[in-house]
Amino acid sequence: MTSIKHFSLMAFAFLAIASTNANEYRYREVAGKTTSESIVSVERDKATGEAMIQYGNALKNENHIIRLDGTGASLSWRYEKPNGAICNFTREGNSILIDNGSAKTKATIDGSPWLASIDWGLAEFSKGTGQTMLFWTVNPDNGKPYKMKAKRMKEATIDAGGTPVSAIRMQITADGVPATFFSMNYWYRKSDGVFIRFEGSQGGPGSPKLTIELLSEELR
């Protein structure tokens, strides 16, 4: 009985590994005069396309675990803040349920996708032909939802880990707000939609400039 159970567990583990693939990406983040590195692990289910994104930055002392559906829309988000507090976000219909450990609230949205990670949430969209996409983000500090707009821009050649690659630029603005007042730019590798560069601000208007660039990647 023990040997059968052991075999079953081994078979289950093998099938679980065979049905997913995981990549690890290392990024450099420059915010003002501060430079740090972050590690992002992306584990994707080959059958459903769903993905688990894990992000860690030792200098910032924060960690994120985000679950995406096959289109890149977020299903849940676990955010461990620098002070150790943990906040969980889960989408249910047109609501984002928020649990910060001491209180439970919700943010009301519409049927547009919710992207807890714009970096990876727009990967599938970047590989398509659509020109614009509306989506929601939620501020983890106050739980407020914001409707955003992604616009496909011109293709460009961008350095990705020391290699020039063709990339798709996505300009992000707040829905209804001109880009001259607020915008961010994300670049995705054209061949596979991998996030390779970001240029924008660390927070709202007037905050330090932030750039993120891909340094290396590894198939695990």
Secondary structure, 3 states (H helix, E strand, C coil): CHHHHHHHHHHHHHHHHHCEEEEEEEEEEEECCEEEEEEEEEEEECCCCCEEEEEEECCCCEEEEEEECCCCCEEEEEEECCCCCEEEEEEECCEEEEECCCCEEEEECCCCCECCCHHHHCHHHHCCCCCEEEEEEECCCCCCEEEEEEEEEEEEEEEECCEEEEEEEEEEEECCCCCCCCCEEEEEECCCCCEEEEEEECCCCCCCEEEEEEEEEEEC
